[in-house]
Amino acid sequence: MAIAEARLERWSKQGKTGQFTDTYKSFRTHLMDKSAIYPVTDCEVFLQGSYANSTNVWADSDVDIVLKHNGAFYFDISGLPQQEKQAFNVRFSSNASYGYFDFKADAEKWVNQLFSGVRLGNKAVSILGNNSRRDVDVLIAQQFRHYYSTTLGNYSFHEGLAFYANGRRIVNFPKQHIENCTAKHQATNQNFKRIVRVYKNLRNEMIETGFLAKGIAPSYFLEGMLYNVPNEIFSGTYTDMLVNCFNWLVQADRTKLTCANELHWLVRDGSPTSWPIANFTAFFGAARQFWEN
């Protein structure tokens, strides 16, 4: 079904942010309280997800917060020459006395002391909202470093975060995601995030009308998908941008698409940070069917 331009324009608008802002400020204050049972001086709290990236739509409700421990770090040195790997292992030969699992246990205890309605999930700690605050998901993570070069003994690395889910370590780079999406937005005459919201609302509409199953197209992957579209395509009417982005993506080599952080592949099977091929394909099939019917 063709979608009216006026409706696409409404879809492009950012959802409310007032209560979300209050929720984040309140949680940040509690999580960084000096009386916390973990070392707050080694921690940081920041937003990730749609609210952090200003791509939230009216249907978004959860606030995604990261509680990150920087007193220790996981690392990947696979990109370094063998000699530098050996030097690194000598320099960082000991394990941290207070690591991720210690921090996670203490952080979960602290959140349980602070709030009611706490549920310990597979990836995050969920806290039910009330009349004054939104639902919140707190991801408890540790610093991660992806080393890529060294000069005169000084190592260069991309800093991200790592956490465990079902016994598997998952690494991501939320700050790079936000920075790159912001740069993309500015380079497209501030159209990038508008079209992200259009696609998110399109996804929501397809779910409501039965064209797409819930969970097939997470917002993170939609943002990454559109990040790959050349800047010049983000021009014209909302209908133009919606259709032209779609056409570019269905013709693109999906194996070369990256996440918005530019450090992970967007479409891959078997990776917790990539969009499974079947789900990527299902989204485009559903969108085409929705548009044509």
C-alpha positions as CSV (number, residue, x, y, z in Angstrom):
1,M,0.0,0.0,0.0
2,A,1.4,3.4,-1.0
3,I,2.0,5.5,2.1
4,A,0.9,9.2,2.0
5,E,3.7,11.7,2.1
6,A,2.0,13.5,5.1
7,R,2.1,10.2,7.0
8,L,5.8,9.6,6.2
9,E,6.5,13.1,7.4
10,R,4.7,12.4,10.7
11,W,6.7,9.1,11.0
12,S,10.0,11.1,10.6
13,K,9.3,13.1,13.8
14,Q,11.2,12.2,17.0
15,G,9.0,10.9,19.8
16,K,8.7,12.5,23.3
17,T,11.9,12.8,25.3
18,G,10.9,14.6,28.5
19,Q,10.2,11.6,30.7
20,F,13.1,9.6,29.2
21,T,15.5,12.4,30.1
22,D,14.2,12.5,33.7
23,T,14.5,8.7,33.9
24,Y,18.1,8.7,32.7
25,K,19.2,11.5,35.0
26,S,17.6,9.7,38.0
27,F,19.2,6.3,37.2
28,R,22.6,7.8,36.5
29,T,22.6,9.5,39.9
30,H,21.7,6.3,41.6
31,L,24.1,4.1,39.7
32,M,27.0,6.5,40.3
33,D,26.2,7.1,44.0
34,K,29.4,7.0,46.1
35,S,27.7,4.5,48.5
36,A,27.4,1.9,45.7
37,I,29.0,-1.5,46.5
38,Y,31.2,-1.4,43.4
39,P,34.0,1.1,42.7
40,V,32.1,4.0,41.0
41,T,35.4,5.9,40.4
42,D,36.2,3.1,37.8
43,C,32.7,3.3,36.2
44,E,30.7,5.3,33.7
45,V,27.1,5.5,32.9
46,F,25.8,6.4,29.4
47,L,22.8,5.9,27.1
48,Q,22.7,3.6,24.1
49,G,19.9,2.8,21.7
50,S,17.2,4.9,20.1
51,Y,17.1,7.6,22.7
52,A,20.8,8.1,22.8
53,N,20.8,8.3,19.0
54,S,17.8,10.6,18.8
55,T,16.0,8.1,16.5
56,N,13.2,7.2,19.0
57,V,9.7,7.1,17.7
58,W,6.4,7.4,19.6
59,A,6.1,3.7,20.2
60,D,9.5,3.5,21.9
61,S,9.3,3.1,25.7
62,D,12.4,1.5,27.2
63,V,15.4,3.5,28.1
64,D,18.7,1.6,27.5
65,I,21.4,2.5,29.9
66,V,25.0,1.1,30.1
67,L,26.8,0.7,33.4
68,K,30.4,0.1,32.3
69,H,33.4,-0.9,34.5
70,N,36.7,0.6,33.3
71,G,38.8,-0.7,36.1
72,A,39.7,-3.8,34.0
73,F,39.3,-4.6,30.3
74,Y,38.9,-7.4,27.8
75,F,40.9,-7.2,24.6
76,D,41.5,-8.4,21.1
77,I,45.0,-8.3,19.7
78,S,44.4,-10.4,16.6
79,G,45.2,-7.4,14.4
80,L,48.7,-6.9,15.8
81,P,51.9,-8.3,14.3
82,Q,53.2,-11.4,16.1
83,Q,56.1,-9.6,17.8
84,E,53.7,-7.0,19.1
85,K,51.4,-9.6,20.4
86,Q,54.2,-11.1,22.4
87,A,55.2,-7.7,23.8
88,F,51.6,-7.1,24.7
89,N,51.2,-10.4,26.6
90,V,54.4,-9.5,28.6
91,R,53.1,-6.1,29.4
92,F,49.6,-7.2,30.4
93,S,50.5,-10.6,31.9
94,S,48.3,-10.6,35.0
95,N,44.5,-10.8,35.4
96,A,42.6,-8.1,37.1
97,S,41.8,-8.7,40.8
98,Y,38.3,-7.2,40.3
99,G,36.8,-8.1,36.9
100,Y,33.6,-8.3,35.0
101,F,31.9,-11.1,36.9
102,D,32.7,-9.5,40.3
103,F,31.4,-6.1,39.0
104,K,28.2,-7.7,37.5
105,A,27.4,-9.4,40.7
106,D,27.8,-6.3,42.8
107,A,25.9,-4.1,40.3
108,E,23.0,-6.5,40.2
109,K,22.8,-6.4,44.0
110,W,22.9,-2.6,44.0
111,V,20.1,-2.3,41.5
112,N,18.0,-4.8,43.5
113,Q,18.5,-2.6,46.6
114,L,17.6,0.6,44.8
115,F,14.5,-0.5,42.9
116,S,11.4,-2.7,42.9
117,G,10.3,-4.6,39.8
118,V,13.8,-5.7,38.9
119,R,14.2,-8.7,36.6
120,L,17.6,-10.2,35.8
121,G,17.6,-10.9,32.1
122,N,19.9,-12.7,29.8
123,K,21.6,-9.6,28.6
124,A,20.4,-6.7,30.8
125,V,18.8,-5.9,34.1
126,S,15.2,-4.7,33.5
127,I,13.4,-2.3,35.9
128,L,9.7,-1.7,35.5
129,G,8.7,1.9,35.1
130,N,5.9,3.8,37.0
131,N,4.0,7.0,36.6
132,S,7.1,9.1,36.8
133,R,9.7,7.1,34.9
134,R,10.0,4.8,31.8
135,D,10.9,1.1,31.8
136,V,14.7,0.8,31.9
137,D,17.2,-1.8,30.7
138,V,20.6,-1.6,32.4
139,L,23.4,-3.4,30.5
140,I,26.3,-4.2,32.9
141,A,29.5,-4.3,31.0
142,Q,33.2,-4.0,31.1
143,Q,35.6,-2.0,28.9
144,F,36.8,-3.8,25.7
145,R,39.8,-2.8,23.6
146,H,40.3,-3.8,20.0
147,Y,44.0,-3.1,19.3
148,Y,44.9,-2.4,15.7
149,S,48.4,-0.8,15.8
150,T,51.4,0.2,17.9
151,T,54.0,2.9,17.6
152,L,57.0,3.0,19.9
153,G,55.3,0.9,22.5
154,N,52.1,2.9,22.4
155,Y,49.1,0.9,21.5
156,S,46.2,2.2,19.5
157,F,42.8,0.7,20.0
158,H,39.0,1.1,19.5
159,E,37.3,1.2,22.9
160,G,34.0,-0.6,23.3
161,L,32.3,-2.8,25.8
162,A,31.9,-6.5,26.5
163,F,29.4,-8.6,28.5
164,Y,28.4,-12.2,28.7
165,A,25.1,-13.8,27.7
166,N,24.5,-17.5,27.8
167,G,28.2,-18.0,28.5
168,R,29.2,-16.2,25.3
169,R,31.1,-12.9,25.3
170,I,29.5,-10.2,23.2
171,V,31.4,-7.1,22.2
172,N,30.0,-3.9,20.9
173,F,30.9,-0.3,20.2
174,P,27.9,1.9,21.1
175,K,29.8,5.2,21.3
176,Q,31.2,4.7,17.8
177,H,27.6,3.9,16.6
178,I,26.3,7.1,18.0
179,E,29.2,9.3,16.7
180,N,29.0,7.8,13.2
181,C,25.2,8.2,13.0
182,T,25.5,11.8,14.1
183,A,28.1,12.5,11.4
184,K,25.9,10.8,8.8
185,H,22.9,12.9,9.9
186,Q,24.9,16.1,9.5
187,A,26.2,15.0,6.1
188,T,22.7,14.3,4.8
189,N,21.2,17.7,5.6
190,Q,19.7,16.1,8.7
191,N,17.7,13.6,6.8
192,F,19.4,10.4,8.0
193,K,17.8,10.1,11.4
194,R,14.4,11.2,9.9
195,I,14.5,8.3,7.5
196,V,15.6,5.9,10.3
197,R,12.4,6.9,12.1
198,V,10.4,6.4,9.0
199,Y,11.8,2.9,8.6
200,K,11.2,2.2,12.3
201,N,7.6,3.2,12.0
202,L,7.2,1.2,8.9
203,R,8.5,-1.8,10.7
204,N,6.1,-1.2,13.6
205,E,3.2,-0.9,11.1
206,M,4.2,-4.1,9.4
207,I,4.2,-5.9,12.7
208,E,0.8,-4.6,13.7
209,T,-0.7,-5.6,10.4
210,G,0.8,-9.1,10.3
211,F,3.3,-8.6,7.5
212,L,6.4,-9.0,9.8
213,A,7.1,-11.0,12.9
214,K,8.2,-9.1,16.0
215,G,12.0,-9.3,16.6
216,I,13.0,-9.8,12.9
217,A,14.2,-6.2,12.4
218,P,15.6,-4.6,15.6
219,S,16.2,-0.8,15.5
220,Y,19.9,-1.2,15.9
221,F,20.1,-3.1,12.6
222,L,17.8,-0.7,10.8
223,E,20.1,2.1,11.8
224,G,23.1,0.2,10.6
225,M,21.4,-0.8,7.4
226,L,20.6,2.8,6.4
227,Y,24.0,4.0,7.5
228,N,25.4,2.2,4.4
229,V,23.2,4.1,2.0
230,P,25.2,6.8,0.1
231,N,24.6,10.4,1.4
232,E,23.2,11.7,-1.9
233,I,20.2,9.4,-1.7
234,F,18.9,11.2,1.4
235,S,17.3,14.0,-0.6
236,G,13.9,14.8,-2.1
237,T,10.5,13.9,-0.5
238,Y,10.1,11.3,2.2
239,T,8.6,9.0,-0.4
240,D,11.7,9.5,-2.6
241,M,14.1,8.8,0.3
242,L,12.1,5.7,1.5
243,V,12.0,4.2,-1.9
244,N,15.5,5.1,-3.1
245,C,17.0,3.8,0.1
246,F,15.1,0.6,-0.3
247,N,16.1,0.1,-3.9
248,W,19.8,0.8,-3.1
249,L,19.8,-1.7,-0.3
250,V,18.1,-4.5,-2.2
251,Q,20.7,-4.1,-5.0
252,A,23.7,-3.8,-2.7
253,D,26.1,-6.7,-1.8
254,R,24.9,-7.5,1.7
255,T,28.2,-9.2,2.6
256,K,29.9,-5.7,2.4
257,L,27.4,-3.9,4.6
258,T,28.7,-2.8,8.0
259,C,27.1,-1.8,11.2
260,A,27.1,1.9,12.0
261,N,30.1,1.5,14.2
262,E,32.1,0.3,11.1
263,L,33.7,-2.4,13.2
264,H,31.2,-5.2,12.7
265,W,29.6,-6.7,9.7
266,L,25.9,-6.0,9.4
267,V,24.6,-9.2,7.9
268,R,26.1,-12.5,9.0
269,D,24.9,-15.7,10.5
270,G,26.3,-17.0,13.8
271,S,27.3,-13.6,15.1
272,P,25.5,-12.0,18.1
273,T,26.3,-8.5,16.8
274,S,25.1,-9.1,13.2
275,W,21.7,-9.4,11.5
276,P,21.0,-13.0,10.5
277,I,20.6,-13.4,6.7
278,A,17.1,-14.9,6.9
279,N,15.9,-11.9,9.0
280,F,17.5,-9.4,6.8
281,T,15.9,-11.0,3.8
282,A,12.5,-11.3,5.6
283,F,12.4,-7.6,6.3
284,F,12.8,-6.6,2.7
285,G,10.3,-9.2,1.5
286,A,7.7,-8.0,4.0
287,A,8.4,-4.3,3.1
288,R,7.9,-5.0,-0.6
289,Q,4.7,-7.0,0.1
290,F,3.4,-4.3,2.4
291,W,4.0,-1.6,-0.1
292,E,2.5,-3.4,-3.0
293,N,-0.6,-4.6,-1.2
